[in-house]
């Protein structure tokens, strides 16, 4: 082969100088395209995006004395009677017997046990409040 270099040797020599002349990011920290990524310690940092839950819409808390609330309570009492959890008056009033029936129903169906009419309870009973 004598004094002639192979194509591979020329390629390797050319890239040796290219890589040796490359400046690392820390050596040109003032470069504007890199400034936003630098932390105070000279390394890169990542800030994860923040998440905020969307505002709750569609759920309306009805006052206990409104005609619509009374109608929903009657529907819940009727459904709880049909399921065998309630045997009181279908009067639209959440009293101790209604609360006990709601608690037992919620427990048996794996719902949060509140003893109140929740959206999840209405869904499980098949009642639409909207």
C-alpha positions as CSV (number, residue, x, y, z in Angstrom):
1,X,0.0,0.0,0.0
2,X,3.0,2.2,0.4
3,X,2.2,5.9,1.0
4,X,-1.3,5.9,-0.3
5,X,-4.2,6.2,2.2
6,X,-7.3,4.1,1.8
7,X,-10.7,5.8,1.4
8,X,-11.6,4.7,5.0
9,X,-8.4,6.3,6.4
10,X,-9.2,9.6,4.6
11,X,-12.8,9.5,5.9
12,X,-11.7,8.7,9.4
13,X,-9.1,11.5,9.3
14,X,-11.6,14.0,8.0
15,X,-14.1,13.2,10.7
16,X,-11.4,13.2,13.4
17,X,-10.9,16.9,12.7
18,X,-14.6,17.6,12.4
19,X,-15.3,16.0,15.8
20,X,-12.2,17.6,17.5
21,X,-13.3,21.0,16.4
22,X,-16.9,20.6,17.6
23,X,-17.7,22.8,20.6
24,X,-19.7,21.3,23.4
25,X,-22.9,23.0,24.5
26,X,-21.4,24.2,27.7
27,X,-18.6,26.0,25.7
28,X,-21.2,28.2,24.0
29,X,-23.7,28.7,26.7
30,X,-24.6,32.2,25.5
31,X,-25.8,30.9,22.2
32,X,-29.5,31.9,22.1
33,X,-30.8,28.6,20.9
34,X,-29.5,26.9,24.0
35,X,-30.1,29.5,26.6
36,X,-33.7,28.5,27.3
37,X,-32.7,24.9,28.1
38,X,-29.9,25.6,30.6
39,X,-30.4,25.4,34.3
40,X,-28.4,27.4,36.9
41,X,-26.0,24.5,37.2
42,X,-25.1,24.5,33.5
43,X,-27.0,21.3,32.7
44,X,-30.4,20.9,31.0
45,X,-33.6,20.9,32.9
46,X,-37.1,19.7,32.2
47,X,-40.3,21.2,33.7
48,X,-43.3,18.9,33.2
49,X,-46.5,20.5,32.0
50,X,-49.1,21.3,34.7
51,X,-52.6,19.9,34.6
52,X,-55.7,21.4,35.9
53,X,-59.0,19.6,35.8
54,X,-61.7,21.2,33.6
55,X,-64.4,23.0,35.4
56,X,-67.3,20.8,36.4
57,X,-70.4,21.5,34.3
58,X,-73.8,19.9,34.0
59,X,-74.0,19.1,37.7
60,X,-76.5,21.3,39.5
61,X,-77.1,21.1,43.2
62,X,-80.7,21.5,43.7
63,X,-82.1,23.0,46.9
64,X,-83.9,20.4,49.0
65,X,-87.3,22.2,48.8
66,X,-87.3,22.7,45.0
67,X,-90.1,20.8,43.1
68,X,-87.4,19.2,40.8
69,X,-85.5,17.9,43.8
70,X,-88.6,16.5,45.4
71,X,-89.4,14.7,42.1
72,X,-85.9,13.2,41.9
73,X,-86.2,12.0,45.5
74,X,-89.5,10.3,44.6
75,X,-87.9,8.6,41.7
76,X,-85.0,7.4,43.9
77,X,-87.4,6.2,46.6
78,X,-89.4,4.3,43.9
79,X,-86.3,2.7,42.4
80,X,-84.9,1.8,45.9
81,X,-88.4,0.2,46.7
82,X,-88.2,-1.8,43.4
83,X,-84.7,-3.0,44.3
84,X,-85.9,-4.0,47.8
85,X,-83.9,-1.4,49.8
86,X,-86.7,1.0,50.8
87,X,-90.2,0.4,52.2
88,X,-91.2,3.8,53.4
89,X,-93.5,6.4,52.0
90,X,-92.8,7.8,48.5
91,X,-92.9,11.3,49.7
92,X,-89.9,13.1,48.2
93,X,-88.3,13.6,51.5
94,X,-84.9,12.2,52.4
95,X,-85.4,11.0,55.9
96,X,-83.6,8.3,58.0
97,X,-85.2,5.4,56.1
98,X,-84.2,6.9,52.7
99,X,-80.6,7.6,54.0
100,X,-80.3,4.0,55.3
101,X,-81.6,2.6,52.0
102,X,-79.2,4.8,50.0
103,X,-76.3,3.7,52.2
104,X,-77.1,0.0,51.8
105,X,-77.6,0.4,48.0
106,X,-74.4,2.3,47.6
107,X,-72.5,-0.3,49.6
108,X,-73.9,-3.2,47.7
109,X,-73.1,-1.6,44.3
110,X,-69.6,-0.5,45.2
111,X,-70.4,3.2,45.2
112,X,-69.1,5.8,47.6
113,X,-71.2,5.5,50.7
114,X,-72.7,8.9,51.4
115,X,-76.4,8.2,52.2
116,X,-77.2,11.0,49.8
117,X,-78.3,11.2,46.2
118,X,-75.1,11.4,44.2
119,X,-74.7,11.4,40.3
120,X,-73.2,7.9,40.6
121,X,-76.2,6.7,42.5
122,X,-78.6,8.2,40.0
123,X,-76.7,6.5,37.2
124,X,-76.7,3.1,38.9
125,X,-80.5,3.5,39.5
126,X,-81.0,4.5,35.9
127,X,-82.4,7.9,36.8
128,X,-81.6,11.0,34.7
129,X,-81.7,14.2,36.7
130,X,-81.0,16.6,33.8
